[in-house]
Amino acid sequence: MGYLTTLMNHYGYIVLLISFTLELIAVPVPGEVLMGYTGVLVFQGKLNWILSIFTAWIGCCIGISIAYWIGFKLGTPFFKKYGHKFHMGPEKLEKTSQWFEKYGNKMLIIAYFIPGVRHITGYFSGITRIRFRTFALYAYLGALLYTGTFISLGKVLGPQWEHFHNSIKKYLLIAGIIAAVVIAVVYAYKKHKERIKEKLTNGLSKGIHLFHSLRRVRLLILAIAAVFLGLVVFMGGLIQDYLSSEFEDFNAVVSVLVSLIFDKSWIPWMDAFGLLASAKMLWILGILTFVWVCLKGKERVVEAGFLVIAVGGGELWKQLLRHVFTVVHPSPNVGSSLYPFPNEQTLMATIVYGFTSFVLARASIKPSISILVSLLTLLFLFVIGLNGIYFGTESPSGTVAGYVFGGVWLSLTIFLMEIFRLLKKTF
């Protein structure tokens, strides 16, 4: 790699073109590291950002096209017999085959982010006789995403790229797989639109029948129960990762990205975001919600009572969590008072804003108003969490945990409130 970086300093674009052509025909070249260093050179003003991405992209397209035609001409028997001599043995072909069966042609987009797989994707596409037009569409798009992502991250992170390189690769792989699944779903919908419409029509008919048999409140209770259970499972995973000190890379990567994306000019905005979660603002919002419920609520006593339970119980829940995680924190650095787990601001904001949003959305006749209220609530909660990460007073993992732990108490409270409504009507 040292030799490559020296060449990059003297012959940047030529090295990029040749290196990525070679990498995509399975010559061992450290592609991500090379692109990260390219981004650093862009950061330093030694290379042009767009031209660097374009050059690396052309290299990838040339390399993977050569691999495709080699695979197309030689076929499976050749690679099964001689592939092990140049890291293209049966085991790698089998692994790639499993990925293709799972994700289809969308695999060509995310394969670049998977070491060991991207090097044989072109060969495998040729061996399996994928149409070149289809292959080129997905492979070239994936190459653009691959080169653009890593060079841009290197440009944003600058000299800090090397420190966070491995963590970023992991999160990008996860994001790539999610994106591929989403693309696959969209593609399947377009290809099988009529069948899907038929299934949806039948499903809606069954849903309407279920709605009339269970009534609206019972369906709502089932939905809230599902959300509660999902959050409880997520909470369990967060606790396990916290106790195992698994959040260090996540915290470091997110903190650096936030500091680089939001510079000092954002300070006034961040101060304003912090006010949204201040104790004074939460009290004001709670009181206004209480007054609105008493004046406009359909079941005033029930909603006002559960508002008190949500806020008061949320405060007790917060204190209990503070005590538990102060005792069981895995290390002084992770469990220090500077970075509480979960974040108490996002926890209480989730409860107060979430309950207010639910009451307003439930009382609204127009679905558009309910959607608008929900989106505004999500936006407020996001910027509240961003505030603590920006100023370095909260860890990203603690912020996420605050949303989840707050969501657990909120969904439990709403679930009990709707059960109480149902029982009240029944008896």
TIKE-676389 format. One record per residue (C-alpha): x, y, z; residue number from 1; residue in three letters. Coordinates in pm, 1 decimal. Each point is the difference from the previous one (the first is absolute). Example, Ala and Ser with C-alpha at 12.3 -4.5 7.8 and 13.67 -1.06 7.14 Angstrom:
2
((1230.0; -450.0; 780.0); 1; "ala"),
((137.0; 344.0; -66.0); 2; "ser"),
***
This chain:
427
((0.0; 0.0; 0.0); 1; "met"),
((290.8; 235.5; 73.0); 2; "gly"),
((124.8; -47.9; -356.2); 3; "tyr"),
((-348.6; 72.4; -135.6); 4; "leu"),
((-38.6; 319.7; 201.1); 5; "thr"),
((338.8; 118.6; -126.4); 6; "thr"),
((-116.0; -60.5; -357.2); 7; "leu"),
((-328.1; 176.2; 79.4); 8; "met"),
((191.4; 310.5; 106.7); 9; "asn"),
((170.0; 16.0; -341.0); 10; "his"),
((-244.6; -160.6; -246.1); 11; "tyr"),
((-335.2; 21.0; 176.9); 12; "gly"),
((-257.4; -49.0; -276.4); 13; "tyr"),
((204.1; -254.0; -197.0); 14; "ile"),
((53.4; -210.6; 314.7); 15; "val"),
((-372.6; 14.8; 76.4); 16; "leu"),
((-96.1; -115.4; -348.5); 17; "leu"),
((247.3; -288.6; -11.5); 18; "ile"),
((-51.9; -109.7; 362.5); 19; "ser"),
((-376.5; -37.4; -27.1); 20; "phe"),
((22.8; -169.4; -337.0); 21; "thr"),
((232.0; -255.6; 159.0); 22; "leu"),
((-206.6; -34.2; 320.0); 23; "glu"),
((-315.6; -92.3; -188.7); 24; "leu"),
((178.2; -277.8; -188.9); 25; "ile"),
((97.4; -149.8; 340.5); 26; "ala"),
((352.3; 143.0; 34.9); 27; "val"),
((43.5; 69.8; 376.0); 28; "pro"),
((-12.2; 380.4; 26.9); 29; "val"),
((-113.2; 173.7; 324.4); 30; "pro"),
((-282.4; 189.5; -169.3); 31; "gly"),
((-175.3; 161.9; 297.7); 32; "glu"),
((326.9; 114.2; 155.5); 33; "val"),
((115.1; 141.7; -331.8); 34; "leu"),
((-326.6; 191.0; -43.6); 35; "met"),
((20.1; 124.8; 358.4); 36; "gly"),
((350.6; 132.8; -69.8); 37; "tyr"),
((-130.7; 154.5; -322.1); 38; "thr"),
((-262.6; 179.0; 208.6); 39; "gly"),
((273.9; 128.2; 230.7); 40; "val"),
((186.5; 137.8; -303.5); 41; "leu"),
((-324.7; 166.2; -113.2); 42; "val"),
((-35.0; 142.2; 353.1); 43; "phe"),
((351.1; 142.3; -33.6); 44; "gln"),
((-79.0; 151.1; -340.6); 45; "gly"),
((244.2; -223.4; -191.1); 46; "lys"),
((-268.1; -180.6; -204.8); 47; "leu"),
((-338.1; 99.7; -140.9); 48; "asn"),
((-296.7; -167.4; 173.4); 49; "trp"),
((-224.3; -60.5; -303.8); 50; "ile"),
((288.7; -99.8; -227.3); 51; "leu"),
((128.0; -246.3; 262.7); 52; "ser"),
((-339.6; -169.8; 27.2); 53; "ile"),
((-39.2; -7.5; -378.4); 54; "phe"),
((348.2; -150.2; -53.1); 55; "thr"),
((-47.3; -270.6; 265.9); 56; "ala"),
((-347.8; -75.1; -141.9); 57; "trp"),
((136.3; -43.7; -353.4); 58; "ile"),
((268.3; -234.9; 137.7); 59; "gly"),
((-266.4; -208.5; 177.0); 60; "cys"),
((-217.9; -14.2; -311.3); 61; "cys"),
((291.9; -111.6; -219.3); 62; "ile"),
((116.9; -259.9; 252.6); 63; "gly"),
((-336.9; -157.2; 70.2); 64; "ile"),
((-88.5; -4.6; -373.1); 65; "ser"),
((324.0; -185.6; -77.1); 66; "ile"),
((-83.1; -246.2; 280.5); 67; "ala"),
((-350.6; -48.7; -142.6); 68; "tyr"),
((123.7; -89.9; -348.1); 69; "trp"),
((269.0; -231.0; 136.3); 70; "ile"),
((-262.6; -182.2; 203.5); 71; "gly"),
((-235.9; -4.3; -298.5); 72; "phe"),
((260.5; -155.7; -230.4); 73; "lys"),
((163.0; -250.2; 239.9); 74; "leu"),
((-309.0; -113.6; 194.8); 75; "gly"),
((-43.2; -198.0; 322.8); 76; "thr"),
((220.7; -306.0; -74.2); 77; "pro"),
((314.4; 210.4; -41.1); 78; "phe"),
((-44.2; 184.6; 329.8); 79; "phe"),
((-84.0; -316.7; 191.9); 80; "lys"),
((317.5; -159.6; -128.8); 81; "lys"),
((248.3; 289.0; 7.3); 82; "tyr"),
((-172.0; 275.9; 199.4); 83; "gly"),
((177.6; -80.5; 329.3); 84; "his"),
((329.0; 106.7; -157.7); 85; "lys"),
((-113.7; 363.3; -15.3); 86; "phe"),
((-244.6; 21.7; 293.7); 87; "his"),
((-301.9; -106.2; -208.1); 88; "met"),
((-56.9; -347.1; 138.3); 89; "gly"),
((-331.9; -189.8; 31.3); 90; "pro"),
((-59.7; 125.6; 356.5); 91; "glu"),
((0.1; 364.7; -109.0); 92; "lys"),
((-220.6; -76.0; -299.3); 93; "leu"),
((-241.4; -182.0; 231.5); 94; "glu"),
((-6.4; 291.4; 245.0); 95; "lys"),
((-70.7; 248.5; -277.1); 96; "thr"),
((-267.2; -230.9; -141.6); 97; "ser"),
((-182.0; 3.2; 336.0); 98; "gln"),
((9.0; 381.3; 8.7); 99; "trp"),
((-141.3; 17.1; -354.2); 100; "phe"),
((-279.9; -242.1; 86.6); 101; "glu"),
((-92.7; 215.7; 298.2); 102; "lys"),
((25.1; 347.0; -153.9); 103; "tyr"),
((-14.9; -60.9; -376.1); 104; "gly"),
((153.5; 253.6; -236.0); 105; "asn"),
((-9.2; 259.6; 280.5); 106; "lys"),
((299.4; -190.4; 135.5); 107; "met"),
((205.1; 175.7; -269.8); 108; "leu"),
((-64.0; 331.6; 175.8); 109; "ile"),
((100.4; -100.2; 352.6); 110; "ile"),
((272.5; -252.1; -95.9); 111; "ala"),
((259.3; 278.5; -17.1); 112; "tyr"),
((-36.7; 59.5; 373.2); 113; "phe"),
((73.9; -366.2; 84.2); 114; "ile"),
((370.1; -94.3; -0.3); 115; "pro"),
((63.8; -328.9; -177.9); 116; "gly"),
((-332.0; 13.5; -184.0); 117; "val"),
((46.9; 304.0; -223.2); 118; "arg"),
((316.0; -154.7; -147.8); 119; "his"),
((-191.7; -293.8; -151.3); 120; "ile"),
((-338.4; 158.8; -69.0); 121; "thr"),
((93.2; 83.5; -359.7); 122; "gly"),
((125.1; -352.4; -68.4); 123; "tyr"),
((-307.7; -153.8; 159.5); 124; "phe"),
((-232.8; 222.8; -203.3); 125; "ser"),
((168.7; -117.9; -320.8); 126; "gly"),
((2.4; -365.1; 106.3); 127; "ile"),
((-375.0; 8.0; 70.3); 128; "thr"),
((-67.1; 175.4; -332.2); 129; "arg"),
((-173.5; 307.6; 141.3); 130; "ile"),
((-90.0; 228.7; -291.3); 131; "arg"),
((279.0; 256.1; -39.2); 132; "phe"),
((-246.0; 289.4; -14.9); 133; "arg"),
((-153.6; -101.9; 332.8); 134; "thr"),
((343.3; -69.3; 147.0); 135; "phe"),
((136.6; 338.5; -110.7); 136; "ala"),
((-300.2; 192.3; 138.8); 137; "leu"),
((38.6; -134.9; 352.8); 138; "tyr"),
((379.0; -47.0; 3.3); 139; "ala"),
((79.8; 350.1; -126.4); 140; "tyr"),
((-250.3; 158.7; 239.4); 141; "leu"),
((154.6; -196.7; 287.6); 142; "gly"),
((347.3; 112.4; -107.9); 143; "ala"),
((-109.9; 364.4; 13.1); 144; "leu"),
((-147.8; -43.8; 348.4); 145; "leu"),
((311.9; -184.8; 116.5); 146; "tyr"),
((255.8; 251.7; -121.4); 147; "thr"),
((-212.8; 303.5; 79.9); 148; "gly"),
((-71.5; -116.3; 355.8); 149; "thr"),
((354.7; -82.3; 108.4); 150; "phe"),
((173.0; 292.8; -170.8); 151; "ile"),
((-261.4; 241.3; 137.8); 152; "ser"),
((35.9; -141.7; 352.0); 153; "leu"),
((378.0; 32.8; -29.2); 154; "gly"),
((-50.3; 361.6; -106.8); 155; "lys"),
((-234.3; 73.0; 290.9); 156; "val"),
((205.2; -176.6; 267.9); 157; "leu"),
((338.3; 112.0; -134.2); 158; "gly"),
((294.7; -126.1; 209.0); 159; "pro"),
((-241.2; -178.0; 237.1); 160; "gln"),
((-107.6; -242.5; -274.1); 161; "trp"),
((249.3; -273.5; 89.1); 162; "glu"),
((-112.7; -6.5; 364.1); 163; "his"),
((-366.8; -65.5; -85.3); 164; "phe"),
((49.9; -200.1; -319.1); 165; "his"),
((-102.0; -344.7; 131.9); 166; "asn"),
((-305.7; 127.8; 187.8); 167; "ser"),
((-126.2; 191.4; -302.0); 168; "ile"),
((35.0; -309.0; -220.5); 169; "lys"),
((-218.9; -198.2; 239.0); 170; "lys"),
((-278.8; 258.8; 10.3); 171; "tyr"),
((13.9; 54.9; -375.6); 172; "leu"),
((-37.8; -374.1; -57.3); 173; "leu"),
((-311.7; -6.1; 219.5); 174; "ile"),
((-139.2; 306.2; -179.0); 175; "ala"),
((81.2; -158.4; -337.6); 176; "gly"),
((-187.1; -319.1; 81.4); 177; "ile"),
((-301.7; 198.7; 120.9); 178; "ile"),
((8.1; 209.3; -319.0); 179; "ala"),
((21.7; -313.6; -213.8); 180; "ala"),
((-301.1; -149.7; 176.3); 181; "val"),
((-198.2; 322.2; -55.6); 182; "val"),
((97.8; 4.9; -369.1); 183; "ile"),
((-95.3; -366.9; -31.5); 184; "ala"),
((-342.5; 69.7; 151.9); 185; "val"),
((-60.1; 291.4; -241.4); 186; "val"),
((114.4; -211.4; -293.9); 187; "tyr"),
((-224.3; -291.0; 104.6); 188; "ala"),
((-294.8; 237.4; 27.8); 189; "tyr"),
((53.0; 137.0; -350.1); 190; "lys"),
((46.9; -346.6; -147.5); 191; "lys"),
((-293.4; -164.5; 178.2); 192; "his"),
((-225.2; 303.0; 40.7); 193; "lys"),
((-324.9; -174.8; -94.1); 194; "glu"),
((53.9; -298.2; 230.6); 195; "arg"),
((97.7; 230.1; 286.5); 196; "ile"),
((-309.6; 213.6; -56.5); 197; "lys"),
((-213.7; -311.5; 8.2); 198; "glu"),
((162.5; -115.4; 324.1); 199; "lys"),
((-40.5; 347.8; 151.3); 200; "leu"),
((-365.7; 12.5; -99.6); 201; "thr"),
((-63.4; -333.8; 168.2); 202; "asn"),
((201.0; 109.3; 300.4); 203; "gly"),
((-194.6; 325.4; 29.8); 204; "leu"),
((-327.6; -190.1; -19.1); 205; "ser"),
((113.8; -223.0; 284.0); 206; "lys"),
((125.9; 306.6; 186.4); 207; "gly"),
((-336.1; 176.7; -32.7); 208; "ile"),
((-173.3; -313.1; 124.9); 209; "his"),
((244.6; -12.7; 291.9); 210; "leu"),
((-55.7; 369.7; 66.6); 211; "phe"),
((-374.9; -45.7; 25.7); 212; "his"),
((37.2; -306.0; 217.7); 213; "ser"),
((257.2; 145.0; 239.8); 214; "leu"),
((-94.5; 365.4; -32.8); 215; "arg"),
((242.0; 288.9; -29.8); 216; "arg"),
((123.4; 9.5; 359.2); 217; "val"),
((88.9; -368.6; 4.6); 218; "arg"),
((200.3; 32.0; -319.3); 219; "leu"),
((177.6; 300.8; 146.4); 220; "leu"),
((80.5; -199.9; 313.7); 221; "ile"),
((150.3; -279.6; -210.6); 222; "leu"),
((216.7; 248.3; -190.7); 223; "ala"),
((123.2; 168.6; 319.6); 224; "ile"),
((73.7; -338.2; 156.6); 225; "ala"),
((210.2; -93.7; -304.5); 226; "ala"),
((195.8; 327.2; 26.4); 227; "val"),
((54.0; -53.7; 373.3); 228; "phe"),
((131.3; -354.2; -48.6); 229; "leu"),
((229.7; 112.0; -281.9); 230; "gly"),
((146.3; 277.9; 214.0); 231; "leu"),
((48.8; -237.7; 293.7); 232; "val"),
((200.6; -236.1; -223.7); 233; "val"),
((203.6; 294.0; -131.9); 234; "phe"),
((56.6; 122.0; 356.1); 235; "met"),
((131.3; -343.1; 99.5); 236; "gly"),
((249.6; 9.3; -286.2); 237; "gly"),
((117.9; 347.8; 97.8); 238; "leu"),
((52.4; -105.5; 362.0); 239; "ile"),
((201.2; -302.7; -109.0); 240; "gln"),
((220.7; 210.6; -229.5); 241; "asp"),
((45.1; 264.1; 271.2); 242; "tyr"),
((113.3; -253.1; 258.9); 243; "leu"),
((238.8; -151.1; -255.5); 244; "ser"),
((143.4; 345.6; -86.2); 245; "ser"),
((-96.4; -43.2; -366.0); 246; "glu"),
((-82.1; 365.5; -67.1); 247; "phe"),
((347.1; 153.4; -16.1); 248; "glu"),
((34.2; -10.0; -380.2); 249; "asp"),
((-360.6; 111.2; -55.0); 250; "phe"),
((41.8; 294.5; 238.8); 251; "asn"),
((330.0; 104.9; -155.7); 252; "ala"),
((-123.4; -14.9; -360.9); 253; "val"),
((-329.3; 184.0; 63.7); 254; "val"),
((165.5; 268.3; 214.7); 255; "ser"),
((262.2; 74.2; -263.6); 256; "val"),
((-255.7; 10.2; -283.0); 257; "leu"),
((-227.0; 236.5; 195.6); 258; "val"),
((291.5; 231.7; 81.2); 259; "ser"),
((107.0; 5.9; -366.0); 260; "leu"),
((-348.2; 43.9; -149.7); 261; "ile"),
((-115.5; 266.9; 247.8); 262; "phe"),
((266.2; 267.3; 44.7); 263; "asp"),
((9.3; 295.1; 243.3); 264; "lys"),
((-261.4; 193.0; -198.7); 265; "ser"),
((-257.8; -247.8; 135.5); 266; "trp"),
((52.8; 102.2; 364.0); 267; "ile"),
((-307.4; 232.0; 17.4); 268; "pro"),
((-217.7; -270.2; -154.4); 269; "trp"),
((134.8; -265.0; 234.4); 270; "met"),
((-69.7; 225.5; 298.1); 271; "asp"),
((-357.8; 32.7; -122.5); 272; "ala"),
((-28.3; -377.0; -43.8); 273; "phe"),
((118.4; -46.2; 357.8); 274; "gly"),
((-280.0; 224.9; 126.8); 275; "leu"),
((-255.6; -241.9; -145.9); 276; "leu"),
((106.4; -261.8; 256.7); 277; "ala"),
((55.9; 230.5; 295.8); 278; "ser"),
((-194.0; -76.8; 317.2); 279; "ala"),
((-184.5; 331.7; -35.4); 280; "lys"),
((-113.6; -78.6; -357.3); 281; "met"),
((-111.2; -351.6; 91.4); 282; "leu"),
((-201.8; 136.3; 293.5); 283; "trp"),
((-162.1; 262.0; -224.4); 284; "ile"),
((-84.4; -262.7; -262.5); 285; "leu"),
((-138.5; -234.1; 266.3); 286; "gly"),
((-218.8; 273.1; 150.4); 287; "ile"),
((-127.0; 113.5; -342.3); 288; "leu"),
((-84.7; -360.5; -88.3); 289; "thr"),
((-180.7; -41.9; 332.7); 290; "phe"),
((-203.0; 318.4; -61.4); 291; "val"),
((-82.9; -103.8; -358.3); 292; "trp"),
((-112.8; -345.4; 117.0); 293; "val"),
((-222.6; 153.0; 268.8); 294; "cys"),
((-159.4; 237.9; -249.8); 295; "leu"),
((-11.3; -203.2; -322.2); 296; "lys"),
((66.5; -362.0; 89.0); 297; "gly"),
((-265.0; -263.7; -71.6); 298; "lys"),
((72.8; -183.2; 323.7); 299; "glu"),
((150.8; 273.9; 210.3); 300; "arg"),
((46.5; -180.8; 328.9); 301; "val"),
((164.9; -303.1; -162.9); 302; "val"),
((239.3; 198.4; -219.9); 303; "glu"),
((88.7; 253.1; 272.3); 304; "ala"),
((61.4; -279.4; 250.5); 305; "gly"),
((223.5; -197.1; -231.8); 306; "phe"),
((187.6; 315.3; -94.9); 307; "leu"),
((93.6; 36.0; 366.7); 308; "val"),
((94.1; -368.5; 11.0); 309; "ile"),
((210.9; 32.1; -315.9); 310; "ala"),
((198.0; 301.4; 123.0); 311; "val"),
((18.6; -92.9; 368.7); 312; "gly"),
((71.3; -364.5; -69.9); 313; "gly"),
((253.5; 101.8; -264.0); 314; "gly"),
((187.4; 201.6; 261.2); 315; "glu"),
((6.7; -301.1; 234.4); 316; "leu"),
((107.6; -222.7; -290.2); 317; "trp"),
((284.8; 241.1; -72.5); 318; "lys"),
((116.1; 1.7; 362.6); 319; "gln"),
((-13.1; -379.9; 17.9); 320; "leu"),
((206.6; -33.1; -317.4); 321; "leu"),
((253.1; 252.7; 126.9); 322; "arg"),
((45.8; -201.2; 318.9); 323; "his"),
((23.5; -337.7; -180.1); 324; "val"),
((249.2; 109.0; -264.7); 325; "phe"),
((210.8; 189.6; 251.1); 326; "thr"),
((44.5; -328.8; 185.7); 327; "val"),
((50.3; -235.2; -296.1); 328; "val"),
((190.0; 218.0; -247.9); 329; "his"),
((286.2; -198.5; -155.6); 330; "pro"),
((273.8; 262.2; 35.3); 331; "ser"),
((52.2; 349.9; 144.7); 332; "pro"),
((26.1; 152.8; -347.7); 333; "asn"),
((-322.5; -155.9; -129.3); 334; "val"),
((-206.1; 53.5; 309.6); 335; "gly"),
((122.8; 339.5; 107.2); 336; "ser"),
((-242.1; 269.2; 106.9); 337; "ser"),
((99.4; 200.9; -309.6); 338; "leu"),
((-151.4; -262.8; -229.9); 339; "tyr"),
((-298.6; -158.5; 177.2); 340; "pro"),
((-159.1; -306.7; -153.9); 341; "phe"),
((-270.1; 45.9; -110.1); 342; "pro"),
((-2.5; 371.6; -81.8); 343; "asn"),
((-249.5; 155.6; 242.5); 344; "glu"),
((-87.5; 291.0; -230.5); 345; "gln"),
((-106.6; -216.1; -293.3); 346; "thr"),
((-174.3; -243.6; 236.7); 347; "leu"),
((-226.9; 263.6; 156.2); 348; "met"),
((-47.8; 186.4; -329.2); 349; "ala"),
((-113.0; -323.1; -165.3); 350; "thr"),
((-258.1; -54.1; 273.1); 351; "ile"),
((-138.3; 354.6; 16.5); 352; "val"),
((7.1; 81.5; -373.3); 353; "tyr"),
((-111.9; -352.6; -86.7); 354; "gly"),
((-305.3; 3.2; 230.0); 355; "phe"),
((-102.3; 346.5; -118.4); 356; "thr"),
((36.6; -110.0; -362.5); 357; "ser"),
((-207.3; -313.5; 58.6); 358; "phe"),
((-285.7; 185.3; 169.1); 359; "val"),
((-12.3; 267.0; -273.8); 360; "leu"),
((25.1; -253.9; -283.1); 361; "ala"),
((-267.7; -222.6; 153.0); 362; "arg"),
((-239.3; 291.6; 40.8); 363; "ala"),
((52.9; 126.9; -354.8); 364; "ser"),
((-262.2; -82.2; -260.4); 365; "ile"),
((229.6; 66.6; -298.0); 366; "lys"),
((277.6; -258.2; -59.2); 367; "pro"),
((221.8; 272.7; -149.2); 368; "ser"),
((5.1; 186.9; 332.5); 369; "ile"),
((89.8; -318.2; 187.5); 370; "ser"),
((288.2; -65.7; -240.9); 371; "ile"),
((122.7; 360.3; 29.7); 372; "leu"),
((-4.6; -13.2; 381.7); 373; "val"),
((190.2; -330.0; -2.1); 374; "ser"),
((265.2; 128.0; -243.0); 375; "leu"),
((53.9; 320.0; 201.0); 376; "leu"),
((39.8; -206.7; 315.8); 377; "thr"),
((262.7; -220.5; -164.8); 378; "leu"),
((182.5; 308.6; -126.2); 379; "leu"),
((3.3; 161.3; 345.7); 380; "phe"),
((127.5; -318.6; 162.1); 381; "leu"),
((275.8; -33.6; -260.9); 382; "phe"),
((134.1; 354.0; 47.9); 383; "val"),
((-22.3; -38.1; 378.6); 384; "ile"),
((228.3; -302.4; -20.8); 385; "gly"),
((228.4; 177.4; -246.3); 386; "leu"),
((52.7; 283.4; 249.7); 387; "asn"),
((173.0; -215.5; 262.2); 388; "gly"),
((223.1; -176.6; -253.9); 389; "ile"),
((99.3; 331.9; -161.5); 390; "tyr"),
((108.8; 158.2; 328.3); 391; "phe"),
((163.5; -322.1; 122.0); 392; "gly"),
((-213.5; -26.7; 312.8); 393; "thr"),
((-171.1; -323.6; -107.1); 394; "glu"),
((118.4; -314.7; -174.7); 395; "ser"),
((-176.0; -114.3; -320.9); 396; "pro"),
((-71.4; -342.1; 152.2); 397; "ser"),
((-152.0; 161.4; 309.2); 398; "gly"),
((-213.2; 222.8; -222.8); 399; "thr"),
((-134.4; -297.0; -196.2); 400; "val"),
((-61.3; -185.0; 327.0); 401; "ala"),
((-193.5; 301.6; 129.0); 402; "gly"),
((-238.7; -23.7; -293.4); 403; "tyr"),
((-46.5; -374.2; 49.2); 404; "val"),
((-36.6; -1.5; 380.7); 405; "phe"),
((-234.2; 299.2; -20.0); 406; "gly"),
((-195.6; -175.3; -274.4); 407; "gly"),
((-41.4; -308.0; 219.2); 408; "val"),
((-161.7; 198.4; 281.7); 409; "trp"),
((-204.8; 211.7; -242.3); 410; "leu"),
((-140.0; -300.8; -189.2); 411; "ser"),
((-76.8; -182.3; 325.7); 412; "leu"),
((-190.4; 302.7; 132.9); 413; "thr"),
((-197.8; 43.6; -321.5); 414; "ile"),
((-72.5; -373.1; -10.7); 415; "phe"),
((-140.7; 9.2; 355.1); 416; "leu"),
((-201.8; 313.2; -81.1); 417; "met"),
((-163.8; -165.6; -301.8); 418; "glu"),
((-69.2; -317.2; 201.0); 419; "ile"),
((-164.5; 217.3; 264.5); 420; "phe"),
((-214.0; 169.8; -267.5); 421; "arg"),
((-110.2; -336.7; -134.6); 422; "leu"),
((-84.2; -139.6; 342.1); 423; "leu"),
((-188.4; 316.2; 89.5); 424; "lys"),
((-218.4; -32.3; -310.9); 425; "lys"),
((-49.5; -371.8; 50.9); 426; "thr"),
((-108.6; 20.9; 362.9); 427; "phe"),
***
